[in-house]
């Protein structure tokens, strides 16, 4: 195994990808690949840096493609002994990103690892070219990078996150001493989110069946109106609390203290899995190789486009996805209600 002075991980700035990068960075550091690791992102640094406070070897640097001063930010990385790893993606990594990674690894002892795509330039720029197999879980892809680096130690099977939660938010929201369910109904796009009517039917059913529970509904600052409307229309708004625009430490405290986390296929659902709480992941039009089957306490609910019924087992998905990366339709709301009711009964 070759050792480097620093590893540079290129990421897109989304929450799920970033958490996976932190998990991978921890393994690289423990394996002795490099003493320092940097995650380069184009956006969201203010939010994402909250997840790395317990990792002194790790830093987050934001490089905006459109800003001239980003060039000066990147100059610091042009030194000997750097390992740059581009993010695996089912599409094509922009050439600007490829050229940037290539320039950062021009000094002696440096290396650039990327993944095959339909761009002929890739293999000319990369020191090592790997294959991104979307038929296997994303964690397996990260493990393939570790193997390519000559790392013999096995990666931890279930990712975790070292973070000190901001427990004050629990008191601020009046949740201290209460049992509550944390629901994250919105994804990175409309198609991955609960439709408003389905979200209301789902929430009302849980409110009716679990009169002793409070329900925390979370979203981004831009989703505050959507969340507040859902709560106002619900059958028991007095038992619902909006949690919009929380930072990473606040989210970790709220999710970590919940009886059950319920979320769509999005980065916050991966955060709940990293925190090892019971999870119901509802894969409305999700991405097959990103579903959190890696978490032992997660129930993953999905519906293939050609099916009427929902399923929750990986074996059925593997047998019927036929190489499709996004084979899903929306999960019927009644299936979501049944699954959530069962999990609340046993957790």
Residue pairs with C-beta under 8 A, 6 or more apart in sequence:
1 31
1 32
1 33
1 149
1 150
1 151
1 152
2 33
2 111
2 149
2 150
3 32
3 33
3 34
4 33
4 34
4 81
4 82
4 83
4 109
4 110
4 111
5 34
5 35
5 36
5 79
5 80
5 81
5 82
5 109
6 34
6 35
6 36
6 37
6 38
6 77
6 79
6 81
6 82
6 83
7 25
7 28
7 33
7 34
7 36
7 37
7 38
7 82
7 83
7 84
7 85
8 37
8 38
8 40
8 77
8 82
8 83
8 84
8 85
8 101
8 104
9 21
9 24
9 25
9 37
9 38
9 39
9 40
9 85
9 87
10 40
10 84
10 85
10 86
10 87
10 97
10 101
11 17
11 18
11 21
11 39
11 40
11 41
11 87
12 41
12 42
12 87
12 89
13 41
13 42
13 43
13 44
13 45
13 48
13 62
14 44
14 188
14 267
15 44
15 47
15 48
15 266
15 267
15 268
15 270
15 271
16 266
16 267
16 269
16 270
16 290
17 87
17 267
18 39
18 41
18 44
18 48
18 51
18 267
19 51
19 159
19 161
19 267
19 270
19 271
19 274
20 138
20 139
20 142
20 159
20 270
21 39
21 87
22 39
22 51
22 52
22 55
22 58
22 161
23 142
23 156
23 159
23 160
23 161
23 274
24 142
24 145
24 146
24 155
25 37
25 39
25 55
25 57
25 58
26 55
26 58
27 146
27 151
27 153
27 155
27 156
28 34
28 37
28 146
28 149
28 151
29 35
29 37
29 57
29 58
30 153
31 146
31 151
31 153
33 83
33 149
33 151
34 83
35 57
36 57
36 58
36 59
37 57
37 58
37 59
38 58
38 59
38 60
38 61
38 77
39 58
39 59
39 60
39 61
40 61
40 62
40 63
41 48
41 60
41 61
41 62
41 63
42 62
42 63
42 64
42 65
43 62
43 64
44 62
45 60
45 61
45 62
47 247
47 248
48 60
48 248
49 60
50 247
50 248
50 249
51 161
51 163
51 248
52 58
52 59
52 60
53 163
53 164
53 249
54 162
54 163
54 164
55 162
61 73
63 70
63 73
63 74
63 100
64 70
65 96
74 100
74 103
74 104
77 104
78 103
78 104
78 106
78 107
79 107
80 107
80 108
80 109
80 110
81 107
81 108
81 109
81 110
82 104
82 105
82 107
82 109
82 110
82 111
83 105
83 110
83 111
83 112
83 113
83 149
84 101
84 104
84 105
84 110
84 111
84 112
84 113
85 112
85 113
85 114
85 145
86 93
86 97
86 98
86 101
86 112
86 113
86 114
86 115
86 126
87 93
88 115
88 130
88 132
88 138
88 141
89 115
89 117
89 132
90 132
90 134
90 325
91 117
92 117
92 118
92 119
93 114
93 115
93 117
93 119
93 122
95 119
95 121
98 114
98 119
98 121
98 122
98 125
99 125
101 112
101 114
101 125
102 112
102 125
104 110
104 112
105 111
105 112
105 127
111 127
111 128
112 125
112 126
112 127
112 128
113 126
113 127
113 128
113 129
113 130
113 145
113 148
113 149
114 122
114 125
114 126
114 128
114 129
114 130
115 122
115 129
115 130
115 131
115 132
116 122
116 123
116 129
116 130
116 131
116 132
122 129
123 129
128 148
130 144
130 145
130 148
132 141
133 140
133 141
133 144
134 288
134 289
134 325
135 289
135 321
135 323
136 289
137 289
137 290
137 291
137 293
137 294
138 289
138 290
139 155
139 159
139 294
141 289
142 155
143 155
146 155
157 294
158 276
158 294
158 295
158 296
159 273
159 274
159 294
160 274
160 275
160 276
161 252
161 271
161 274
161 275
163 248
163 249
163 252
164 249
165 249
165 250
165 252
165 253
165 256
166 247
166 249
166 250
166 252
166 253
167 253
167 257
168 253
169 243
169 246
169 250
169 253
169 254
170 176
170 253
170 254
170 257
173 216
173 241
173 243
173 254
174 241
175 214
175 216
175 241
175 254
175 257
178 214
179 212
179 213
179 214
179 259
180 213
180 214
180 215
180 216
180 241
180 257
180 258
180 259
181 206
181 210
181 213
181 214
181 215
181 216
181 258
181 259
181 260
181 261
181 262
181 340
181 344
182 216
182 218
182 243
182 254
182 255
182 258
182 260
182 261
182 262
182 272
183 203
183 215
183 216
183 217
183 218
183 261
183 262
183 263
184 217
184 218
184 219
184 261
184 262
184 263
184 264
184 266
184 268
184 269
185 193
185 194
185 199
185 202
185 217
185 219
185 227
185 230
185 263
185 264
186 193
186 194
186 219
186 220
186 223
186 226
186 264
186 266
187 193
187 264
187 265
187 266
187 284
188 266
188 267
191 284
191 285
192 264
192 265
192 266
192 284
192 285
192 286
193 264
193 284
194 202
194 264
194 282
194 284
195 330
196 226
196 229
196 230
198 330
198 333
198 336
199 230
200 230
200 233
200 234
201 333
201 337
202 333
202 336
202 337
202 340
203 215
203 217
203 230
203 234
203 240
204 234
204 235
205 337
205 341
206 213
206 215
206 337
206 340
206 341
206 344
207 215
207 234
207 235
207 236
207 239
207 240
208 235
209 341
209 344
210 344
213 239
213 259
213 344
214 239
214 240
214 241
215 239
215 240
215 241
216 240
216 241
216 243
216 254
216 258
217 227
217 230
217 231
217 240
217 241
217 242
217 243
218 227
218 242
218 243
218 244
218 246
218 251
218 254
218 268
219 226
219 227
219 242
219 243
219 244
220 244
220 245
221 244
221 245
223 244
224 242
224 244
224 245
227 242
227 244
228 242
231 237
231 240
231 241
231 242
234 240
243 250
243 254
246 254
248 271
251 268
251 271
252 271
252 275
255 261
255 268
255 271
255 272
255 275
255 277
256 275
256 277
258 277
259 278
259 344
259 347
260 277
260 278
260 279
260 280
260 340
260 343
260 344
260 347
261 269
261 272
261 277
261 278
261 279
261 280
262 279
262 280
262 282
262 340
263 269
263 272
263 279
263 280
263 281
263 282
264 281
264 282
264 283
264 284
264 286
265 281
265 282
265 283
265 284
265 285
265 286
265 287
265 290
265 291
269 279
269 281
269 292
270 292
272 279
273 279
273 281
273 292
273 294
273 295
273 298
276 295
276 297
277 297
278 297
278 298
278 343
278 347
279 292
279 295
279 297
279 298
279 299
280 298
280 299
280 301
280 336
280 339
280 340
280 343
281 291
281 292
281 298
281 299
281 300
281 301
282 301
282 331
282 336
283 291
283 300
283 301
283 302
283 328
283 331
284 328
284 330
284 331
285 326
285 328
285 329
285 330
286 302
286 326
286 328
287 325
287 326
288 317
288 321
288 324
288 325
288 326
288 327
288 328
289 325
291 300
291 302
291 317
292 298
292 300
293 300
293 314
299 312
299 339
299 343
300 312
300 314
301 310
301 311
301 312
301 331
301 335
301 336
301 339
302 310
302 311
302 312
302 317
302 328
302 331
303 309
303 310
303 311
303 328
303 329
303 330
303 331
303 332
303 335
304 311
304 317
304 320
304 321
304 327
304 328
304 329
305 327
305 328
305 329
308 332
309 332
309 335
310 331
310 332
310 335
310 336
310 339
311 317
312 339
320 327
321 327
